[in-house]
């Protein structure tokens, strides 16, 4: 952190410790934080400082979290509707790729660091939040288990049913932009934010939906 940033923080801390009667407002603190970001964070390699620019949905969800209450339901619906419009469905109508590639992608957490080259594939990092097979001894629990996906979500019962097709679309949408279904979801907006490509998303879909993948064994 640069000297002027440290000095500003020192003044703010001193004011708080001294019991200053008039502390900076939330808006003023936002401006101070923005000035630190602008001064101290620069583009480096494939990592751009622009990723730190505030986005309305992130700001609103953070404010709700700080307030210790869920975001207003009506507002959440509006935000989700906006996010839903960003989702692009496969132009060829095919949602499935190669489940073996999808498994490798789901178990990889690498990528998006300043030392990476622009053409370096990012991992999906799915293992960090989800169970993916029955043989795993360690997996994340932030998100639901994806083990036995076809069975648990009714696809095995009738793969051609309206419900099964809707679940396939929902899975694609969640991978593309999770906030289209949950305004304050912590799941990465994988395609929307350029973390993975459409081809990679198809491989992840195959991992979930191919009867031969470890997810469904």
C-alpha positions as CSV (number, residue, x, y, z in Angstrom):
1,X,0.0,0.0,0.0
2,X,1.3,3.4,-0.9
3,X,2.3,6.0,1.7
4,X,-0.6,8.4,1.1
5,X,-3.0,5.5,1.6
6,X,-1.4,4.5,4.9
7,X,-1.5,8.1,6.0
8,X,-5.2,8.4,5.3
9,X,-5.9,5.2,7.1
10,X,-3.9,6.4,10.1
11,X,-5.9,9.6,10.3
12,X,-9.2,7.7,10.1
13,X,-8.1,5.3,12.8
14,X,-6.9,8.1,15.0
15,X,-10.3,9.8,14.6
16,X,-12.1,6.7,15.7
17,X,-9.9,6.0,18.7
18,X,-10.3,9.6,19.8
19,X,-14.0,9.3,19.8
20,X,-14.5,11.8,17.0
21,X,-18.1,13.1,17.0
22,X,-18.4,13.2,13.3
23,X,-17.1,10.1,11.5
24,X,-17.2,9.7,7.7
25,X,-20.5,8.7,6.2
26,X,-20.9,5.5,4.3
27,X,-20.8,7.4,1.0
28,X,-17.6,9.1,2.1
29,X,-16.0,5.8,3.1
30,X,-16.9,4.4,-0.3
31,X,-15.1,7.3,-2.0
32,X,-12.1,6.8,0.2
33,X,-12.1,3.0,-0.6
34,X,-12.4,3.8,-4.3
35,X,-9.5,6.2,-4.2
36,X,-7.3,3.4,-2.6
37,X,-8.3,1.0,-5.3
38,X,-7.5,3.5,-8.0
39,X,-4.2,4.4,-6.5
40,X,-2.9,1.0,-5.5
41,X,-4.4,-1.6,-8.0
42,X,-3.0,-1.6,-11.5
43,X,-3.5,-3.9,-14.5
44,X,-1.0,-6.7,-14.4
45,X,-0.9,-9.4,-17.0
46,X,-4.4,-10.8,-17.7
47,X,-5.7,-9.3,-14.4
48,X,-7.3,-5.9,-14.9
49,X,-8.1,-3.4,-12.1
50,X,-11.5,-2.9,-13.8
51,X,-12.7,-6.1,-12.1
52,X,-12.8,-4.2,-8.9
53,X,-15.3,-1.6,-10.3
54,X,-18.5,-1.7,-8.2
55,X,-21.5,-3.5,-9.8
56,X,-25.0,-2.7,-8.6
57,X,-26.1,-6.2,-7.8
58,X,-22.9,-6.8,-5.8
59,X,-23.3,-3.5,-3.9
60,X,-26.9,-4.2,-3.0
61,X,-26.2,-7.8,-1.9
62,X,-23.3,-6.5,0.3
63,X,-25.5,-3.9,1.9
64,X,-28.1,-6.5,2.7
65,X,-25.4,-8.8,4.2
66,X,-23.9,-5.9,6.3
67,X,-27.4,-5.1,7.5
68,X,-27.9,-8.7,8.6
69,X,-31.0,-9.3,6.6
70,X,-32.0,-10.8,3.2
71,X,-32.2,-8.5,0.2
72,X,-35.7,-7.2,-0.4
73,X,-37.7,-10.0,-2.3
74,X,-39.1,-7.6,-4.9
75,X,-35.7,-6.0,-5.6
76,X,-34.2,-9.5,-5.8
77,X,-36.8,-10.5,-8.5
78,X,-35.9,-7.4,-10.5
79,X,-32.2,-8.1,-10.2
80,X,-32.6,-11.7,-11.2
81,X,-34.7,-10.7,-14.3
82,X,-31.9,-8.5,-15.4
83,X,-29.3,-11.2,-14.9
84,X,-31.5,-13.8,-16.7
85,X,-31.4,-11.7,-19.9
86,X,-27.6,-12.1,-20.0
87,X,-27.8,-15.9,-20.4
88,X,-27.2,-17.2,-24.0
89,X,-28.4,-20.7,-24.7
90,X,-26.4,-23.0,-27.0
91,X,-26.9,-21.9,-30.6
92,X,-26.8,-25.5,-31.8
93,X,-29.3,-26.6,-29.1
94,X,-26.7,-29.1,-27.8
95,X,-26.0,-28.8,-24.1
96,X,-23.5,-31.7,-23.7
97,X,-19.8,-32.0,-24.4
98,X,-17.3,-34.5,-23.0
99,X,-17.8,-35.6,-19.4
100,X,-14.2,-36.6,-19.0
101,X,-13.1,-33.1,-19.9
102,X,-15.8,-31.8,-17.6
103,X,-14.5,-33.9,-14.7
104,X,-11.0,-32.5,-15.1
105,X,-12.4,-29.0,-15.3
106,X,-14.6,-29.4,-12.2
107,X,-11.6,-30.7,-10.2
108,X,-9.3,-27.8,-11.3
109,X,-9.1,-24.6,-9.3
110,X,-6.4,-22.9,-11.2
111,X,-6.5,-19.8,-13.4
112,X,-7.1,-16.0,-13.5
113,X,-3.9,-15.0,-11.8
114,X,-1.7,-12.3,-13.2
115,X,1.0,-14.8,-14.2
116,X,-1.4,-16.7,-16.5
117,X,-1.3,-16.1,-20.2
118,X,-4.6,-15.0,-21.8
119,X,-5.1,-18.4,-23.5
120,X,-4.6,-20.4,-20.3
121,X,-7.7,-22.4,-19.5
122,X,-9.3,-21.7,-16.2
123,X,-10.5,-24.4,-13.9
124,X,-14.1,-24.7,-12.9
125,X,-13.3,-25.0,-9.1
126,X,-16.6,-27.0,-8.7
127,X,-15.1,-29.4,-6.2
128,X,-14.6,-26.5,-3.8
129,X,-18.4,-26.2,-3.2
130,X,-20.0,-29.5,-4.4
131,X,-19.7,-33.2,-4.0
132,X,-19.2,-34.7,-7.4
133,X,-19.0,-38.5,-6.9
134,X,-19.5,-41.2,-4.4
135,X,-15.7,-41.9,-4.1
136,X,-14.6,-38.5,-3.0
137,X,-13.4,-38.3,0.6
138,X,-13.1,-34.5,0.6
139,X,-15.4,-32.0,-1.0
140,X,-17.0,-28.6,-0.4
141,X,-20.5,-28.2,1.1
142,X,-21.3,-24.6,0.4
143,X,-23.4,-25.8,-2.6
144,X,-25.6,-28.8,-2.8
145,X,-24.2,-32.3,-3.6
146,X,-24.3,-33.0,-7.3
147,X,-23.8,-36.8,-6.8
148,X,-26.5,-38.8,-8.6
149,X,-27.6,-35.7,-10.4
150,X,-29.8,-37.4,-13.0
151,X,-31.6,-39.5,-10.3
152,X,-32.0,-36.8,-7.7
153,X,-33.4,-34.2,-10.2
154,X,-35.8,-36.5,-11.9
155,X,-34.0,-36.8,-15.2
156,X,-33.6,-40.6,-15.1
157,X,-37.3,-41.1,-14.6
158,X,-38.2,-39.5,-18.0
159,X,-35.3,-37.8,-19.9
160,X,-37.7,-36.4,-22.5
161,X,-40.2,-34.9,-20.1
162,X,-40.9,-31.2,-19.8
163,X,-39.5,-31.2,-16.2
164,X,-36.3,-32.9,-17.3
165,X,-35.7,-30.5,-20.1
166,X,-36.4,-27.6,-17.7
167,X,-33.8,-29.0,-15.3
168,X,-31.2,-29.2,-18.1
169,X,-31.9,-25.5,-19.0
170,X,-31.7,-24.6,-15.3
171,X,-28.4,-26.3,-14.9
172,X,-27.0,-24.4,-17.9
173,X,-28.3,-21.2,-16.6
174,X,-26.8,-21.7,-13.2
175,X,-23.4,-22.4,-14.7
176,X,-23.8,-19.4,-17.0
177,X,-25.0,-16.8,-14.5
178,X,-26.1,-18.1,-11.1
179,X,-27.5,-14.8,-10.1
180,X,-30.3,-15.2,-12.6
181,X,-31.9,-17.5,-10.1
182,X,-30.6,-16.2,-6.8
183,X,-29.7,-12.5,-6.8
184,X,-27.1,-12.9,-4.1
185,X,-25.7,-16.3,-5.0
186,X,-22.1,-16.9,-4.1
187,X,-21.7,-19.3,-7.0
188,X,-19.3,-17.8,-9.6
189,X,-21.1,-16.5,-12.7
190,X,-18.8,-18.7,-14.8
191,X,-19.6,-17.9,-18.4
192,X,-21.0,-14.4,-17.7
193,X,-17.7,-13.3,-16.1
194,X,-15.5,-15.1,-18.7
195,X,-14.2,-17.7,-16.2
196,X,-15.0,-20.6,-18.6
197,X,-16.1,-20.8,-22.2
198,X,-19.3,-22.2,-23.6
199,X,-17.5,-25.3,-24.8
200,X,-16.2,-25.9,-21.2
201,X,-19.7,-25.3,-19.9
202,X,-20.9,-28.1,-22.2
203,X,-18.3,-30.4,-20.7
204,X,-19.5,-29.6,-17.2
205,X,-23.1,-30.3,-18.3
206,X,-22.0,-33.7,-19.6
207,X,-20.4,-34.4,-16.3
208,X,-23.8,-33.8,-14.6
209,X,-26.0,-35.4,-17.2
210,X,-24.1,-38.2,-18.9
211,X,-25.2,-41.6,-17.4
212,X,-21.6,-42.8,-17.6
213,X,-20.0,-40.0,-15.7
214,X,-18.8,-40.5,-12.1
215,X,-21.5,-38.1,-10.9
216,X,-24.1,-40.6,-11.9
217,X,-22.5,-43.9,-10.8
